[in-house]
């Protein structure tokens, strides 16, 4: 009788430990998922603000230009295109580089309103950089948990998937030159 009680007690203890491990692992995956989603929201919001700011800046620059050529046409259409935040970020960075070049070429250092808008874009870039680093850090942690045994079983049960890093790099594929700068 004592042996049966001991076996039942051992089974209960092992089941309890398994349950605690399961709950802890699931909560960790959920916490990381929440952090990743929060970072995505911040990135998305700041990209929208950056886009609007760059359009305002480009409209200001157009006033100073002597020709009617629209150098910003490609960037003005970004809000109607169906592109990922990865690509939107790259395009907006290209647009900002173009704007800085044009500001230098047109010698627009004295336009105080333009300088404030440029400073706003730089601040947005800092926020974006921080959010992207936070996103990538938590994505890396989540992906590591999803790949390891036995937490990969818990991840599979709850349909957690490996996520790409913000730069779009898929660490599981064979393509080694898909880092985009």
Secondary structure, 3 states (H helix, E strand, C coil): CHHHHHHHHHHHHHHHHHHHHHHHHHHHHHHHHHHHHHHHHHHHHHHHHHHHHHHHHHHHHHHHCCCCCCCCHHHHCHHHCCCCHHHHHHHHHHHHHHHHHHHHHHCCCCCHHHHHHHHHHHHHHHHHHHHHHHHHHHHHHHHHHHHCCCHHHHHHHCCCCCCCCCCCCCCCCCCCCCCCC
